[in-house]
Amino acid sequence: MKYWTELNNLETQIIRLEEMRSLFSVLANGAEESSAEDIRSALWYVEGSLNDIHRELRSEFDELWEHVL
């Protein structure tokens, strides 16, 4: 397949995004029982991970777009 590597990289980022969505859901549901420090730490982790995923998806999309052109 011509774009196998690019598609695999995009799929990896989609899976990471799904994991972050699940983590956010758990965090939101458990916020009442967590300390403020635990919540801040979890939010920091989610934000960093989402930024990484966004950066990777953007890079992979741009690379794939250049190949397709």
C-alpha positions as semicolon CSV with decimal commas, in nm:
position;residue;x (nm);y (nm);z (nm)
1;M;0,000;0,000;0,000
2;K;0,136;0,337;-0,104
3;Y;0,072;0,531;0,219
4;W;0,092;0,249;0,473
5;T;0,335;0,422;0,711
6;E;0,142;0,748;0,710
7;L;-0,187;0,570;0,776
8;N;-0,035;0,370;1,062
9;N;0,102;0,688;1,219
10;L;-0,237;0,857;1,194
11;E;-0,408;0,552;1,344
12;T;-0,164;0,559;1,637
13;Q;-0,253;0,921;1,709
14;I;-0,625;0,846;1,685
15;I;-0,583;0,567;1,941
16;R;-0,392;0,806;2,171
17;L;-0,672;1,060;2,136
18;E;-0,931;0,796;2,230
19;E;-0,724;0,708;2,538
20;M;-0,708;1,074;2,640
21;R;-1,084;1,107;2,596
22;S;-1,135;0,808;2,825
23;L;-0,890;0,947;3,079
24;F;-1,068;1,281;3,076
25;S;-1,400;1,106;3,136
26;V;-1,256;0,917;3,435
27;L;-1,105;1,238;3,568
28;A;-1,430;1,429;3,534
29;N;-1,628;1,154;3,706
30;G;-1,378;1,118;3,990
31;A;-1,319;1,488;4,052
32;E;-1,545;1,494;4,357
33;E;-1,330;1,236;4,535
34;S;-0,988;1,369;4,431
35;S;-0,767;1,630;4,589
36;A;-0,705;1,960;4,413
37;E;-0,341;1,862;4,358
38;D;-0,438;1,529;4,198
39;I;-0,685;1,706;3,970
40;R;-0,425;1,968;3,866
41;S;-0,171;1,695;3,795
42;A;-0,418;1,492;3,589
43;L;-0,529;1,799;3,394
44;W;-0,167;1,891;3,325
45;Y;-0,104;1,538;3,195
46;V;-0,415;1,543;2,975
47;E;-0,330;1,887;2,837
48;G;0,028;1,786;2,755
49;S;-0,084;1,464;2,593
50;L;-0,350;1,639;2,387
51;N;-0,094;1,896;2,271
52;D;0,141;1,615;2,168
53;I;-0,136;1,434;1,984
54;H;-0,243;1,752;1,807
55;R;0,115;1,828;1,702
56;E;0,165;1,471;1,574
57;L;-0,166;1,464;1,387
58;R;-0,092;1,800;1,225
59;S;0,255;1,685;1,122
60;E;0,131;1,352;0,987
61;F;-0,155;1,518;0,800
62;D;0,077;1,775;0,642
63;E;0,322;1,502;0,540
64;L;0,046;1,286;0,393
65;W;-0,102;1,588;0,215
66;E;0,234;1,659;0,050
67;H;0,255;1,295;-0,067
68;V;-0,095;1,306;-0,210
69;L;-0,029;1,630;-0,399
